Amino acid sequence: MSGSRTSGTTGTSRAASPSLGSSRVAALALLIVAVLVAAVAFALIGESDRRPGLMMKAATKPAAPRRNLDDPAKKDIAMRLVSSAENSSLNWRAQYGYIEDIGDGRGYTAGIVGFTSGTGDLLQLVERYTRTSPTNSLARYVAALRRVNGTASHAGLDPGFPAAWRAAAGDPAFRAAQNGERDRVYFNPAVARAKKDGLRALGQFAYYDAMVMHGPGGDPASFGGIRATAMRRAKTPAQGGGEVAYLHAFLDARAAAMRTETAHEDTTRVDTAQRIFLTAGNLDLNPPLRWAVYGDRFEIKK
């Protein structure tokens, strides 16, 4: 019996040992599988965190703020664009001393935006300059400028006025007066009106350039009349219209107004400059910019 008990006990013990070893192996195998699965899952999660995370960061990175034409860099672009048409040069700062009669019925055209003796803005400029510098070389022509205002006459201005103008261009106070009158009469009103109409930098420039050439008046060939014609054909963005469609309507109206004047009937400053930017979708007037005016080609790289 002892032998049977011992044999039985030993048999029982041996029968249990293989069962226990199998359980341990199975558990270990399951643990290894679980670790491998966890590792793969972690790697996949890590990868998805990295790649979409980068994409998310790129997608949610705030876009550079749009800059209006009164931003200093944009304003310099605007001045170069105007100078390309007015003076066939991108160096607008070299135009403070420019003066000539271009035969457009406005008398002398002079300075950085083409102030004219026949439309009053040149008179206002010289009066402003004289208030800050009473003994300047142009002060003696104020009375003559008042008399010729509204005409193409040079009476009282020739022969000395052009030379006096060019000499005054060396005076920082005269350059400051030109900048101030440009902003007061043309640039600031044009940009403010364009912003109210919901236009970006290109539209703001289109308004400014039109105001420089045609004046801020309300007759059909002035800025106000051109804008009114455009608004009869298309709504401004502020009215719920499309910006591109409205600007095409404005440039159409601008070109039509230019063709009514012999001196301005060449519409390339619209057709092969502003229209080029608009067709390209460059509503923010971002460089590089390439255009042509009166047969001359220009480029602003940055």
KEGUDREN-514074 format. One record per atom (N, C-alpha, C): z, y, x. Coordinates in steps of 0.001 Angstrom, whole numbers, plus 500000, padded with zeros to 6 digits. Layout:
ZYX/...
END
This chain:
500000498804500824/500000500000500000/500000501237500852/500760501021501976/500729502165502882/499324502398503390/498654501263503700/497311501454504193/496390502051503156/496577501574501899/495721502116500848/495965503606500641/497313503943500680/497643505358500470/497073506200501600/497200505627502836/496702506383503969/495202506489503906/494598505348503588/493161505375503476/492716506305502375/493454506224501240/493096507128500126/493277508557500499/494389508829501156/494669510210501531/493623510717502494/493302509830503435/492309510242504412/490955510425503763/490648509523502850/489379509663502147/489307510919501349/490411511217500683/490451512441499879/490252513634500772/490898513612501905/490834514724502817/489420514909503352/488759513888503641/487417513986504157/486435514392503080/486687513926501875/485820514325500764/485928515826500485/487109516409500637/487341517832500360/486769518718501460/486754518277502671/486321519116503794/484865519538503687/483912518603503410/482541519051503241/482382520041502106/483114519890501005/483030520825499864/483478522215500264/484555522299501012/485080523608501444/484121524277502419/483514523494503351/482565524067504301/481343524614503607/480847523923502607/479678524399501855/479970525709501161/481140525839500608/481518527076499917/481530528252500882/482084527974502060/482153529054503054/480760529475503515/479920528477503748/478544528779504164/477809529583503093/478003529127501834/477344529822500724/477837531264500605/479145531404500751/479720532753500655/479209533638501775/479149533017503004/478665533779504135/477202534185503942/476420533248503408/475010533533503152/474855534665502139/475664534570501085/475617535632500065/476008536976500656/477010536937501549/477456538182502182/476349538779503043/475668537879503802/474578538352504653/473456538957503815/473112538266502734/472072538773501837/472466540127501260/473735540209500837/474212541467500254/474123542604501258/474506542279502544/474452543302503588/473014543737503841/472099542741503877/470701543058504102/470131543903502968/470456543513501743/469987544282500579/470519545711500627/471799545822500959/472408547150501032/471742547991502122/471454547317503270/470823548042504371/469441548536503997/468653547651503339/467316548043502907/467390549170501882/468309549028500937/468469550059499909/468856551393500528/469772551319501495/470208552548502160/469049553212502894/468248552348503578/467094552879504299/466105553526503351/465871552846502216/464930553402501242/465444554705500657/466734554707500342/467332555935499791/467263557054500813/467593556677502081/467543557685503140/466156558257503299/465140557367503232/463760557816503377/463358558713502224/463739558306501005/463390559116499830/464114560440499859/465350560411500419/466072561676500535/465393562603501523/464873561973502589/464268562817503615/462947563398503154/462039562548502688/460700563029502358/460677563931501132/461188563455499981/461198564372498837/462041565590499111/463113565382499933/463958566532500233/463167567612500928/462335567187501898/461500568172502585/460522568810501629/459938567947500753/458994568482499776/459685569443498835/460920569067498434/461649569942497519/461950571275498178/462377571178499458/462665572428500159/461418573284500279/460279572637500581/459030573394500704/458620573976499366/458844573170498299/458430573637496978/459312574760496467/460618574683496813/461537575676496274/461756576850497229/461103576798498405/461230577925499325/460672579174498667/461469580229498596/460990581431497905/459751582009498554/458781582361497726/457543582954498231/457820584348498777/457005584735499731/457148586087500273/456930587097499148/457794588094499057/457658589059497964/456343589816498054/455732590051496904/454503590833496883/454801592280497239/453908592851498016/454109594227498458/453121595143497754/453641596222497232/452805597217496578/452126598099497622/451220598935497150/450447599764498063/451308600804498769/452493601111498234/453357602080498891/454202601456499998/454089600137500206/454650599532501403/453919600134502607/454634600500503677/453973601192504804/452750600467505359/452835599150505497/451687598408506041/450506598438505077/450796598295503775/449726598337502775/449127599741502685/449975600741502811/449482602117502733/448548602410503897/448865601882505059/447986602072506203/446636601397505960/446652600225505340/445393599560504978/444595600433504023/445281600994503025/444606601871502062/443963603058502749/444671603646503696/444122604805504406/442915604412505247/442947603234505849/441800602793506643/440593602502505751/440850601932504576/439752601662503650/439098602966503191/439903603945502845/439364605240502423/438600605901503567/439159605827504760/438507606457505914/437169605797506227/437064604494505976/435784603828506231/434685604416505361/435037604824504140/434057605404503226/433884606907503441/434977607596503688/434920609047503830/434425609485505208/434761608682506244/434497609133507615/433811608085508486/433425606938507910/432775605859508665/433614605420509857/434918605417509683/435840605048510755/437120604493510146/437744603537510834/439047603036510389/440193603878510942/439886604760511860/440914605587512488/441188606815511622/441959606622510573/442174607716509620/442986608850510228/443813608543511212/444627609592511833/443795610563512671/442566610182512957/441682611084513709/440948612047512779/441237611996511466/440458612770510500/441158614041510011/442317614371510553/442988615601510125/442108616823510391/441315616783511447/440474617923511796/439055617846511267/438751616804510495/437389616670509950/437102617780508936/435905618356508987/435480619340507999/433961619479508016/433352619446506859/431918619716506713/431598619910505233/430435620470504962/429924620566503600/428939619416503428/429266618454502580/428414617273502431/427376617447501325/427310618655500758/426292618955499765/426553618356498392/427812618160498057/428136617574496745/428542618626495722/428353619904496051/428707620973495113/430174621324495111/430923620810496077/432357621076496132/432743621928497336/431782622540497979/432081623374499138/432446622525500336/433422622995501111/433854622250502288/434682621028501876/434394619911502550/435209618700502424/435932618532503743/437245618303503710/438006618319504962/439240617432504887/439687616997506065/440962616298506173/440925614819505847/442110614233505761/442260612778505698/441804612149504392/441729612923503321/441230612364502059/440096613196501475/439546614094502267/438438614895501769/438867615965500780/439866616759501155/440236617922500348/439009618839500287/438772619489499150/437572620320499024/437908621743498603/437121622674499139/437369624086498833/436964624440497406/436132623614496795/435666623938495449/436481623331494329/437485622500494644/438243621840493565/439719622181493552/440150623037494478/441532623508494427/442507622753495309/442223621504495655/443219620767496435/443301621269497872/442176621745498427/442220622303499765/443016623614499767/442825624416498735/443621625648498587/445108625316498518/445484624339497712/446897623969497574/447466623473498899/446643622773499662/447082622295500973/447360623461501913/446423624411501978/446613625546502885/447807626393502432/447997626544501132/449172627276500639/450460626556501036/450471625247500940/451659624476501350/451930624668502839/450892624558503628/451016624735505077/451525626136505409/451034627111504686/451431628495504951/452883628753504560/453372628058503549/454786628212503185/455701627721504306/455292626662505000/456134626133506083/455824626797507422/454600627289507580/454192627921508847/453408629199508515/454096630284508183/453432631501507679/452402632112508618/452528631892509914/451598632526510854/450494631573511317/450246630531510567/449239629546510980/447826630150510942/446892629466511609/445538630004511763/444712629976510486/445173629274509446/444437629202508181/444969630174507134/446116630775507401/446761631621506401/445859632772505962/445061633306506877/444222634465506517/443075634083505577/442859632809505347/441774632372504459/442253632030503044/443537632193502786/444060631829501467/443370632629500365/443216633919500546/442577634757499510/441141634307499260/440399634002500318/439015633550500162/438964632196499458/439875631326499783/439923630005499129/440192630140497631/440996631097497274/441241631339495849/439980631824495156/439205632646495844/437993633182495229/436908632111495064/436792631206496013/435715630211495922/436127628967495138/437368628895494733/437831627724493979/436973627534492727/436479626326492524/435627626040491381/434150626218491661/433811626561492900/432410626770493273/432113626032494587/430841626071494976/430438625502496263/430333626575497342/430738627795497022/430554628939497912/431423628849499168/430891629413500255/431631629564501507/432038631020501724/431846631852500706/432090633290500860/433501633555501369/433574634291502447/434866634635503026/435416633556503948/434749632410503999/435210631313504855/434392631199506139/433121631514506035/432263631433507222/432318632747507999/432180632693509292/431919631476510080/433167630821510664/434345631441510471/435516631017511242/436359629883510677/436233629614509378/437145628648508757/437067627250509376/435882626661509569/435845625305510148/436552625203511501/436345626195512374/436990626167513690/438506626300513550/438940627158512619/440378627334512403/440997626043511868/440261625349511012/440747624080510467/440932623045511587/439924622919512414/440000621941513496/441139622271514472/441361623552514705/442453623953515586/443808623632514963/443915623828513654/445180623575512962/445551622095512984/444547621227513115/444807619786513104/445699619341514249/445819620157515280/446713619836516381/448166620149516085/448440620794514959/449798621193514598/450443620095513741/451568619526514191/452239618502513389/452579618959511976/452867620260511808/453193620778510479/451976620713509557/450780620907510116/449560620827509305/449280619374508915/449487618458509848/449300617047509532/450306616605508476/451530617077508586/452543616742507580/452166617312506217/451581618514506209/451155619115504945/450041618286504313/449096617801505133/448032616949504591/448611615656504008/449539615039504740/450166613818504226/450882614076502909/451586615201502857/452348615522501656/451471615766500445/450366616504500632/449465616768499511/448696615517499099/448336614697500068/447709613412499727/448612612605498799/449892612533499159/450827611738498359/451100612372497001/451286613681497004/451638614365495754/450507614349494738/449293614603495209/448170614770494283/447477613452493966/447387612561494937/446562611364494777/447331610046494869/447953609811496001/448506608479496253/449637608116495285/450650608933495217/451800608589494368/451428608470492891/450654609413492329/450270609246490923/449414608000490675/448511607698491601/447642606532491414/448447605241491439/449332605108492419/450128603888492538/451082603745491353/451696604856490949/452617604799489810/451890604376488533/450692604932488294/449918604579487101/449500603112487152/449076602647488329/448647601252488468/449806600288488230/450984600625488733/452153599773488500/452456599677487006/452373600797486307/452627600782484861/451586599944484131/450371599898484672/449319599084484059/449409597620484469/450403597287485308/450611595905485701/449711595422486811/449199596343487630/448254595982488681/448951595808490023/448443594874490786/448946594630492127/448232595545493134/448410595247494421/447975596178495472/446491596516495398/445630595535495096/444199595835495028/443903596813493896/444485596581492739/444290597502491621/444864598876491907/446001598902492601/446590600187492986/445656600940493921/445018600201494833/444061600858495719/442831601336494952/442339600534494021/441170600936493233/441452602248492503/442658602392491968/443045603643491304/443098604793492315/443708604529493457/443849605577494469/442495606059494972/441617605133495302/440306605514495820/439513606297494777/439620605884493522/438926606599492450/439490608008492292/440806608134492412/441420609444492253/441043610381493400/440930609819494615/440528610634495767/439121611181495572/438202610338495129/436807610777494989/436584611625493750/437151611227492627/436799611842491343/437832612841490831/439007612866491455/440049613758490982/440836613141489845/442038613642489592/442918613041488587/442695613520487161/441615614220486901/441389614793485571/441083613763484499/440810614266483292/440573613393482152/439143613344481665/438215614094482293/436829614068481835/436187612735482227/435041612393481661/434453611057481872/434225610673483330/433964611653484186/433684611348485587/434903611496486484/436073611740485889/437307611819486660/438111610532486466/439196610405487228/439970609165487177/440413608824485760/440942609820485055/441437609549483708/440351609047482778/439156609613482886/438042609174482050/437557607788482439/437538607499483727/437123606175484202/438091605110483691/439367605388483780/440372604435483294/440240604232481790/440014605311481052/439866605198479601/438655604337479236/437556604520479963/436367603694479717/436671602223479969/437368601940481072/437720600556481399/438615599941480323/439547600720479807/440485600194478815/439828599949477464/438685600553477223/437941600253476003/437232598899476110/437054598447477339/436334597188477563/437264596016477856/438442596289478362/439374595211478716/440804595742478669/441739594869478340/443144595246478320/443720595184479727/444630596088480014/445342596029481288/446315594847481243/446787594387482404/447804593336482396/449045593721481601/449418594987481649/450582595440480884/450360595312479378/449098595316478961/448755595146477542/448498593680477189/448678592803478162/448453591386477914/447095590879478362/446315591735478996/444988591330479457/445029590682480831/443897590139481250/443796589539482567/443538590596483623/444224590474484745/444098591483485796/442687591522486375/442091590357486623/440752590303487203/439726590909486250/439799590530484977/438843591050483996/438972592562483865/440205593058483836/440390594501483709/439851595238484936/440119594706486128/439655595392487333/438134595391487429/437485594326486985/436018594345486943/435543595458486003/436210595610484862/435842596673483922/436069598047484547/437172598191485296/437459599480485937/436413599787487012/436070598800487821/435076599038488869/433694599304488279/433378598670487157/432118598964486465/432084600430486028/433192600870485430/433270602256484966/433239603225486141/433893602854487228/433903603703488434/432498603837488997/431778602728489122/430425602773489673/429503603606488788/429670603485487470/428846604273486550/429115605767486735/430388606129486929/430733607533487150/430144608030488465/430152607202489489/429586607599490783/428094607872490669/427404607070489881/425950607224489769/425541608494489033/426481609184488405/426154610436487733/426079611605488715/426524611384489973/426500612440490983/425594612020492135/424654612869492471/423713612537493544/424419612239494854/425452613002495178/426146612829496453/426958611544496512/427232610938495349/428078609744495312/427384608546494675/426058608595494540/425374607538493805/425307606218494566/425583606246495867/425700605003496627/427063604394496300/427051603255495616/428296602661495113/428823601537495998/428416601521497266/428842600403498116/430348600376498342/431034601511498281/432486601477498479/433169600713497350/432441600513496254/432914599650495167/432288598264495290/430970598217495397/430244596946495295/430463596009496469/430469596547497693/430592595675498862/431925595877499578/432876596425498862/434229596561499397/435222596056498338/435604596913497405/436619596525496419/436204595315495589/434942595260495205/434472594127494394/434522592828495194/434266592922496489/434338591747497353/435758591179497347/436743592050497497/438139591603497496/438521591000496151/438047591625495087/438368591152493745/437741589785493478/436483589620493834/435795588347493619/436462587227494409/437002587567495571/437699586577496391/439099586275495871/439543587003494839/440872586787494287/441990587394495110/441652588321495999/442655588929496882/443310590119496184/444072589827495151/444680590886494343/445827591584495054/446332590967496117/447411591591496883/446893592347498106/445576592406498260/444939593147499340/445498592728500704/445538591422500907/446070590890502159/444951590736503185/445207591140504433/444231590889505483/444210589397505833/443122588934506440/441995589730506943/441093590229505821/440545591405506019/439645592037505057/438334592364505754/437241592018505119/435914592338505650/435094592983504545/434445594091504856/433675594806503838/432615595667504514/431762596248503692/430713597149504191/430651598375503293/430412599522503896/430261600783503163/429108601564503771/428160601949502923/427012602742503368/426305602090504563/426262600770504576/425574600052505633/426420599738506850/427627600306506949/428519600034508081/429477598902507719/429695597981508657/430591596857508420/431944597107509080/432997596684508385/434348596913508882/435189595653508700/436277595603509468/437182594472509366/438601594919509707/439547594473508908/440976594606509234/441490593186509399/441884592849510612/442281591471510887/443713591180510457/444587592163510561/445983591936510170/446650593252509840/
END
